[in-house]
Amino acid sequence: MNPPPECAVCGAALPRRAKACPECGADERTGWRESSVYDGLDLPDAAWREGDEADAAPQPARVNGLPWYWWLVGVLLLGLLVLGFAGWR
């Protein structure tokens, strides 16, 4: 049996009488089939886009690796601590 024109696993072009993909090593038993068991899953197009940040949730602004709201909590707690000690005197 001749392989398909391109590898179903990595997409590399396959030589005419190749026994395995020269790029990823896939063969008929590991994934060369014309149809795949995953063909009928109806995955959304976003599942196939790699590195697409249009669908990614926006990340909170960070200061020194921490989200801004943790800095705010820290400053407020520090202020309460200072005010608490000032009230003891």
N, CA, C and O of each residue as an XYZ file, in Angstrom:
356
protein
N       0.840     -1.183      0.000
C       0.000      0.000      0.000
C       0.887      1.249      0.000
O       1.828      1.346      0.788
N       0.589      2.181     -0.867
C       1.342      3.428     -0.939
C       0.874      4.383      0.155
O      -0.307      4.407      0.499
N       1.794      5.164      0.698
C       1.407      6.129      1.729
C       0.633      7.293      1.112
O       0.700      7.505     -0.098
N      -0.095      8.044      1.925
C      -0.759      9.248      1.414
C       0.285     10.289      1.016
O       1.455     10.135      1.366
N      -0.100     11.343      0.298
C       0.882     12.341     -0.136
C       1.564     13.083      1.019
O       2.707     13.521      0.892
N       0.861     13.220      2.137
C       1.485     13.875      3.288
C       1.119     13.119      4.556
O       0.079     12.465      4.631
N       1.984     13.221      5.538
C       1.805     12.531      6.809
C       0.606     13.112      7.551
O       0.486     14.329      7.688
N      -0.276     12.242      8.028
C      -1.457     12.688      8.766
C      -1.089     13.176     10.160
O      -1.879     13.877     10.793
N       0.085     12.822     10.646
C       0.490     13.212     11.994
C       1.170     14.580     11.995
O       0.768     15.467     12.747
N       2.203     14.761     11.153
C       2.965     16.016     11.191
C       2.806     16.873      9.942
O       3.219     18.033      9.945
N       2.221     16.337      8.877
C       1.989     17.118      7.669
C       3.154     17.151      6.696
O       3.085     17.854      5.688
N       4.219     16.415      6.966
C       5.388     16.403      6.076
C       5.054     15.642      4.791
O       4.255     14.706      4.803
N       5.677     16.056      3.684
C       5.509     15.348      2.418
C       6.181     13.983      2.520
O       7.288     13.861      3.047
N       5.498     12.955      2.009
C       6.026     11.595      2.089
C       6.518     11.131      0.725
O       5.853     11.366     -0.284
N       7.677     10.475      0.680
C       8.133      9.881     -0.576
C       7.147      8.809     -1.029
O       6.375      8.283     -0.228
N       7.181      8.495     -2.309
C       6.182      7.611     -2.911
C       6.107      6.240     -2.252
O       4.999      5.767     -2.001
N       7.182      5.599     -1.969
C       7.148      4.246     -1.400
C       7.704      4.212      0.026
O       8.350      3.242      0.423
N       7.456      5.244      0.769
C       7.978      5.331      2.139
C       7.294      4.315      3.044
O       6.095      4.062      2.929
N       8.069      3.749      3.929
C       7.533      2.822      4.926
C       7.145      3.562      6.204
O       6.314      3.089      6.979
N       7.762      4.737      6.417
C       7.474      5.563      7.586
C       7.758      7.019      7.227
O       8.496      7.304      6.285
N       7.178      7.911      7.971
C       7.396      9.347      7.749
C       8.837      9.702      8.118
O       9.299      9.345      9.202
N       9.547     10.395      7.240
C      10.928     10.765      7.560
C      11.029     11.821      8.661
O      12.085     11.958      9.278
N       9.969     12.561      8.918
C      10.000     13.613      9.930
C       9.654     13.094     11.326
O      10.409     13.316     12.272
N       8.508     12.398     11.462
C       8.042     12.014     12.794
C       8.056     10.499     13.046
O       7.863     10.060     14.180
N       8.283      9.704     11.998
C       8.353      8.261     12.182
C       7.020      7.544     12.142
O       6.978      6.329     12.338
N       5.923      8.255     11.894
C       4.606      7.610     11.834
C       4.558      6.651     10.645
O       5.182      6.895      9.612
N       3.821      5.575     10.804
C       3.623      4.641      9.705
C       2.152      4.257      9.652
O       1.329      4.859     10.342
N       1.816      3.268      8.848
C       0.415      2.885      8.670
C      -0.232      2.470      9.992
O      -1.405      2.762     10.227
N       0.514      1.804     10.842
C      -0.054      1.356     12.122
C      -0.207      2.487     13.126
O      -1.082      2.421     13.990
N       0.618      3.520     13.037
C       0.577      4.566     14.058
C      -0.117      5.847     13.634
O      -0.186      6.790     14.422
N      -0.633      5.912     12.419
C      -1.386      7.104     12.111
C      -1.377      7.602     10.685
O      -1.654      8.779     10.456
N      -1.072      6.761      9.717
C      -1.090      7.201      8.327
C      -2.454      7.103      7.680
O      -2.634      7.572      6.556
N      -3.373      6.534      8.326
C      -4.651      6.225      7.698
C      -5.268      7.451      7.036
O      -5.124      8.573      7.523
N      -5.953      7.224      5.925
C      -6.629      8.329      5.239
C      -7.700      8.933      6.137
O      -7.881     10.150      6.161
N      -8.409      8.084      6.875
C      -9.403      8.585      7.821
C      -8.890      8.296      9.225
O      -8.179      7.318      9.451
N      -9.252      9.140     10.140
C      -8.782      9.017     11.503
C      -9.955      8.744     12.424
O     -11.099      9.043     12.084
N      -9.678      8.181     13.583
C     -10.740      7.947     14.554
C     -11.260      9.280     15.097
O     -12.319      9.320     15.724
N     -10.527     10.367     14.864
C     -10.914     11.676     15.365
C     -11.658     12.520     14.320
O     -12.002     13.669     14.595
N     -11.907     11.974     13.140
C     -12.524     12.757     12.073
C     -13.927     13.240     12.400
O     -14.280     14.346     11.991
N     -14.741     12.486     13.107
C     -16.128     12.859     13.347
C     -16.365     13.612     14.639
O     -17.513     13.704     15.076
N     -15.341     14.154     15.269
C     -15.510     14.798     16.566
C     -16.099     16.201     16.485
O     -16.604     16.707     17.487
N     -16.050     16.835     15.336
C     -16.564     18.194     15.150
C     -15.983     19.170     16.160
O     -16.717     19.904     16.822
N     -14.671     19.174     16.272
C     -13.999     20.116     17.165
C     -14.121     21.526     16.606
O     -14.127     21.702     15.388
N     -14.218     22.529     17.464
C     -14.268     23.908     16.958
C     -12.950     24.285     16.301
O     -11.904     23.716     16.615
N     -13.006     25.244     15.390
C     -11.793     25.669     14.688
C     -10.732     26.186     15.642
O      -9.539     26.074     15.361
N     -11.148     26.746     16.759
C     -10.182     27.269     17.728
C      -9.308     26.153     18.295
O      -8.200     26.424     18.758
N      -9.772     24.922     18.269
C      -8.981     23.808     18.791
C      -7.767     23.539     17.915
O      -6.794     22.946     18.382
N      -7.802     23.961     16.657
C      -6.702     23.692     15.739
C      -5.730     24.838     15.634
O      -4.646     24.673     15.074
N      -6.082     25.995     16.156
C      -5.181     27.146     16.073
C      -4.218     27.102     17.242
O      -4.627     27.041     18.401
N      -2.962     27.134     16.930
C      -1.945     27.153     17.969
C      -1.358     28.553     18.048
O      -1.072     29.176     17.025
N      -1.182     29.041     19.259
C      -0.581     30.339     19.441
C      -1.510     31.502     19.138
O      -1.072     32.651     19.113
N      -2.786     31.221     18.908
C      -3.739     32.283     18.624
C      -4.207     32.875     19.939
O      -4.879     32.205     20.723
N      -3.861     34.111     20.179
C      -4.200     34.730     21.447
C      -5.507     35.502     21.382
O      -5.876     36.175     22.345
N      -6.226     35.413     20.242
C      -7.494     36.123     20.134
C      -8.535     35.514     21.076
O      -9.392     36.223     21.603
N      -8.455     34.191     21.286
C      -9.417     33.513     22.150
C      -8.955     33.439     23.594
O      -9.715     33.014     24.464
N      -7.737     33.842     23.859
C      -7.192     33.721     25.209
C      -7.806     34.778     26.120
O      -8.087     35.899     25.696
N      -8.006     34.401     27.368
C      -8.539     35.344     28.349
C      -7.490     36.402     28.655
O      -6.303     36.088     28.743
N      -7.909     37.640     28.817
C      -6.921     38.681     29.120
C      -6.292     38.443     30.489
O      -6.972     38.081     31.449
N      -4.999     38.652     30.555
C      -4.259     38.463     31.801
C      -4.256     39.765     32.591
O      -4.135     40.839     32.001
N      -4.386     39.690     33.914
C      -4.340     40.921     34.710
C      -2.941     41.541     34.653
O      -1.940     40.848     34.470
N      -2.905     42.858     34.814
C      -1.616     43.552     34.828
C      -0.802     43.045     36.015
O      -1.341     42.822     37.099
N       0.494     42.867     35.802
C       1.353     42.318     36.843
C       2.445     43.310     37.213
O       2.964     44.038     36.366
N       2.781     43.322     38.494
C       3.887     44.129     39.002
C       4.827     43.158     39.705
O       4.452     42.528     40.694
N       6.039     43.042     39.196
C       7.027     42.096     39.738
C       6.478     40.676     39.825
O       6.780     39.956     40.777
N       5.685     40.268     38.854
C       5.187     38.897     38.788
C       3.877     38.644     39.513
O       3.298     37.567     39.371
N       3.399     39.604     40.281
C       2.137     39.435     40.998
C       1.058     40.310     40.377
O       1.353     41.419     39.932
N      -0.195     39.833     40.336
C      -1.283     40.680     39.844
C      -1.416     41.932     40.724
O      -1.104     41.902     41.914
N      -1.875     43.009     40.130
C      -1.937     44.306     40.804
C      -2.771     44.260     42.073
O      -2.462     44.958     43.039
N      -3.826     43.447     42.088
C      -4.718     43.446     43.252
C      -4.037     42.869     44.495
O      -4.396     43.246     45.611
N      -3.067     41.965     44.335
C      -2.341     41.460     45.506
C      -1.440     42.540     46.082
O      -1.243     42.604     47.295
N      -0.897     43.381     45.231
C      -0.112     44.515     45.718
C      -1.014     45.465     46.508
O      -0.610     45.973     47.554
N      -2.221     45.705     46.022
C      -3.162     46.568     46.714
C      -3.524     45.991     48.084
O      -3.562     46.718     49.077
N      -3.788     44.684     48.134
C      -4.090     44.028     49.411
C      -2.913     44.179     50.375
O      -3.111     44.469     51.555
N      -1.693     43.984     49.880
C      -0.509     44.110     50.725
C      -0.329     45.515     51.277
O      -0.013     45.694     52.453
N      -0.533     46.512     50.420
C      -0.393     47.906     50.864
C      -1.474     48.242     51.891
O      -1.189     48.909     52.885
N      -2.702     47.793     51.668
C      -3.776     48.048     52.637
C      -3.492     47.369     53.978
O      -3.691     47.982     55.027
N      -3.038     46.135     53.964
C      -2.719     45.447     55.210
C      -1.561     46.123     55.936
O      -1.576     46.245     57.161
N      -0.577     46.552     55.191
C       0.546     47.267     55.790
C       0.074     48.586     56.403
O       0.522     48.955     57.489
N      -0.819     49.294     55.727
C      -1.378     50.529     56.267
C      -2.166     50.285     57.535
O      -2.052     51.048     58.495
N      -2.980     49.211     57.553
C      -3.731     48.878     58.765
C      -2.792     48.510     59.908
O      -3.048     48.859     61.061
N      -1.728     47.819     59.601
C      -0.741     47.440     60.613
C      -0.075     48.678     61.208
O       0.080     48.772     62.425
N       0.318     49.622     60.363
C       0.944     50.864     60.834
C      -0.040     51.671     61.672
O       0.321     52.189     62.729
N      -1.282     51.777     61.203
C      -2.294     52.533     61.965
C      -2.596     51.847     63.295
O      -2.846     52.523     64.293
N      -2.578     50.533     63.323
C      -2.814     49.797     64.560
C      -1.735     50.045     65.585
O      -2.032     50.230     66.765
N      -0.483     50.052     65.154
C       0.623     50.332     66.078
C       0.625     51.795     66.514
O       1.001     52.109     67.643
N       0.208     52.681     65.626
C       0.171     54.098     65.993
C      -0.915     54.361     67.043
O      -0.767     55.269     67.861
N      -1.974     53.601     67.033
C      -3.053     53.759     68.011
C      -2.678     53.234     69.386
O      -3.318     53.611     70.368
N      -1.676     52.386     69.496
C      -1.256     51.814     70.780
C      -0.410     52.797     71.578
O      -0.262     52.638     72.790
N       0.134     53.788     70.935
C       1.043     54.724     71.621
C       0.311     55.874     72.189
O       0.919     56.754     72.797
